[in-house]
C-alpha cells in the first residue's frame, strides 16, 4: 500500500503539473496572439503614416522623403522598410532597403494586403501593401514591411520569461505541497505516537485533541482497544465459569468414587480417567488463557504491588507448611503483562517451590535494563539438567511423590512465551535448589516519564 | 470440633459433611453467602470451609466482612476458579489456606486437621497425656498402646478437650463445639459423655472443676 504522504505528494505534484501546463499553454497562447497582433498593428500604423505622407506630398518627393524620415528607415537593413511606386514608373524606397527592393506589386486592387515573404537580403518580412489612386488619375502602390525575426525574438524572450516564472511557481508549489502534506498528516503522526504512548503508559487518547477528520478514527481506535479488552475479559470469565461448572461436579464424582473405593469397589480406572479429565481441563483452560493473552492489547501491571501481594499470600501458606518465605522486590517495577497472568505465573512457581522446598523459598524481583527479572528459588532437590526441558512440557511429572498434575511449569512456560518472555530453570547458588527465572518486558517507570 | 461449611452445591456439601462427621466433627452447612456470614459471626466454629463462588454474597466478601467483625476462626477457601487471583484474593482477605476443586477428600480432611492444630498451637498430630494417646489423623485413641472404641460424641468431646488442653472448658462451650446449629444442645449429656470417657480412659485424664467445666492438663 502506497503511503498517504506519497499519495498526497504525488497527487499534489500531478495536479500542480496539470495546472501549470494548462496555465502556461493558455497564457502563452494569449500573449503570443497579443504580441503578433501588436506587431501587425504596428506595421499597419506605419503603412498608414506612409499613405498619409504620400497623400500630402505626392507632388513633392523631397517633402515626402523628409516626412517619412524616421531614423529606423534610415539605418541600412534595420528591419523597417517602405517602398512607393506609381504607374508612371516612379520608385521610392526607404534608405534602410539599401539597394534591395520589396516584392513587385500585384495587379491593382482595392483594399489592404498583408502577408509574409522573404526579403532580397534573406530577411523574413511581414508587409502591408495598398494600391491608391490620387487625384483620380495616378495609381500609387505603397508597401511597408518589418522584419518578423524581431517578433520571433520577442516571442522567444516572452516564452523564456513565462517558463522561468512558471518554474518558480512550480517549485514554490511543490515545496508548499510538501509543507502542506506534512502539516495535514501531522495529526496522523501524533496518533501513531499516541498509540505507542498508550501502550507504554496506558494513557488514553482524547478524540478532542485531534482534527475533526481524524477524531472519528481516534474514537474507533479507543472503541477497538476497549472491545479487545472486553473480549479478553469476557472469554476469561466464561472460561472461569466453565471451570466452575465442571470442577464442582468433578469433585462430587471424585468423592463418590473415593467412597466406593473405601467399600472395596474397584474404581481405579474411573479414578484415573477422572484425573486425566481434570488435568486436560486444567491444561485447556491454561492454553485458552495463554492464547487470549497473546492476542490481547498490551497492558502494564504494577509488578511491585502484585508480587508483594503474592509474597504476602504465600508467606501465610509457607507458615502453614512449616516453611519460610522471604522476598526482595524492587520498588517501582512496571511489567508489560496482564496482572492476573503475572499472578498465575508467580503463583504456579511459588506453589511449586513451596511443594519441593525443604524449609525456605525466596522471591526476588528487579529491573535489568528494559527487562524485569523475577527469580523464585528454593532449597529443595532442584531439577537435573536433563529434565529441565521435560519439566516445561505439558503433563510431565518428574516426580510422582508429591501430588499434582505436572502442569505448573508448562502453564508458566506457555504464559511467559505469550508475552515474548523467557523461563529459565537453573540451580539456586544461594539456596541450592531450583531457581526459576522469569524474564519479562519492562514498561517505562512512572518516574522516568 | 465444629465446622461451618459454606457450599452451595448440596451434593458436595453432603459429601463433605459426611466425611467430617465420620471424623468426629459436626458441620453446619450454609448454602449462600448471607447465611454463611450470619453463622460465622454468631456461632463459635473451629474452622470455616468457605467456597468462593457462593450465591447472594461471594465468599471473598463474606471473608472480609467476618474478619472486619473480629472473627478470627481459621478459614479454608475452596475455589473452582482456575487462576491464582481468587486464591490470592482469599489469602489476602484473611484466609488461612486454600484448596482447589476438584480436590481429594483426604486432603481436605488433612487441611482441616492442620488448621485446627495450628489454631491451638499444636504441631504434633498425636496428643499424649500419661498413658492415653489421641491420634487426630484417624481419631484413634489408645490406652497403654491398646486401641479403645469410642462413640462419635465421645471422640468429639475428647478431641475438643485435647485441642484445648491446659484450658478450662465450660459445658456450654463444649456443647457449642460438639453440636451443630440445629442440634438438641443438652449440656447435661456432656456429663454423660465425660463419665463414659473416664470409664474407658481412666479417671485421671479429664478433671472436673466444679460448677465451671472440664480440663485436660498439659497434654504433650
Interface residues (C-beta under 8 A of the other chain):
Chain A: X236 X239 X240 X243 X244 X247 X248 X250 X251 X252 X253 X254 X255 X256 X258 X259 X274 X278 X282 X285 X286 X289 X309 X310 X312 X313 X314 X316 X317 X320 X339 X340 X343 X344 X346 X347 X348 X403
Chain B: X9 X11 X12 X15 X16 X19 X53 X80 X81 X82 X83 X84 X85 X87 X88 X91 X92 X95 X96 X97 X98 X100 X101 X102 X103 X104 X105 X106 X107 X114 X115 X118
